[in-house]
């Protein structure tokens, strides 16, 4: 058994909607940039294993030296698939990366993760305890002693709680917090000056309309203007914004960990703002929002769950892009329409928007010299 690190990347999904197909070339470019970067550590990395059901990736990645490509099984089960790869290659030290493969992950951050993993015989290290999509752990055989999770969100916690591995949390940075979950994340990436060469080229060719986010950034660059942050907003990103930007924040944070804690699956998600929308109506809610903020970033998934909605990926993504005319669900259609017609920029997305997305935007603006706190 080798003591080097094996990197396992999952990339794939069910049949792609038209919106997802628009973004696929960018995802592929990010993946290629990251694989290229991972292979720059030959002393630490033994191999990169890519598990996918995308035919194009199966063909293209199989020609990259140092990359082993596997077709994912159907029906897909995350834990079983990961365990299969670990057992097949007899992996001792494992770095798992979720399908979005972290487009801002730097060489320095990778080096720190590798050094930690190589120096510890028993450890689990993650970017997010409640919703892990980057997990470094050793020994690999620990997977055989835990209930194999259906999704990666709880992998780090399960390795700690059931596998008895001591946990370390990676320092919060845009590299380990920012990933590509929703179209809004691609828009954020398109507004950043830091990304790999293949990614930049793919973004230029994507046709994404960045104007809503560019208007939002103008507010973030201002002098103590008010920004509303709504949804699963964590303390680290709040502190990061306060330390680097001249903003007044209005924050309503709720339902953090709703996936990892099983609240979403159990139908237990409850939102105070959702109750406000029920009692006052959607139009008054956005009128109130215009009165108290100059820009709003909304993690809409909490609201969808509150209203017991289970929209398709396509419907969620159409909402993020503001394409309300194409949405079938009447509540999501009206919610999205009103967000686009609001007198302030309203940016919709998922958890990644109000975590890694805002962190990355803050870093970008701080790099331009927009510094300060209140």
Buried (B, 14 or more C-beta within 10 A) or exposed (E): EEEBBBBBBBBBBEEBBEBBEBBBBBBBBBBBBBBEBBBEBEEBBBBBBBBBBBEEBBEBBEEBEEBBBBEBEEEBBBBBBBBBBBEEBEBBBBBBBBBBBBBBBBEEBBEBBBEBBBEBEEBBBBBBBBBBBBBBBBBBBBBEEBEBBEBBBBBBBBBBEEBEBEBBBBEBBBBBBBBBBBBBBBBBBBBBEBBBEBBBBBBEEBEBBBEBBEEBBEBBBBEEBBBBBBBBBBEBBBEBBBEBBBBEBBBBBBBBBBBBBEBBEEEEBBBEBBEBBEEEEBEEBBBEBBEEBBBBBBBBBBBBBBBEBEBEBBBBBBBBBBBBEBBEBEBBBBBBBBBBEBEBBBBBBBBBBBBBBBBBBBBBBBEEEBEEEE
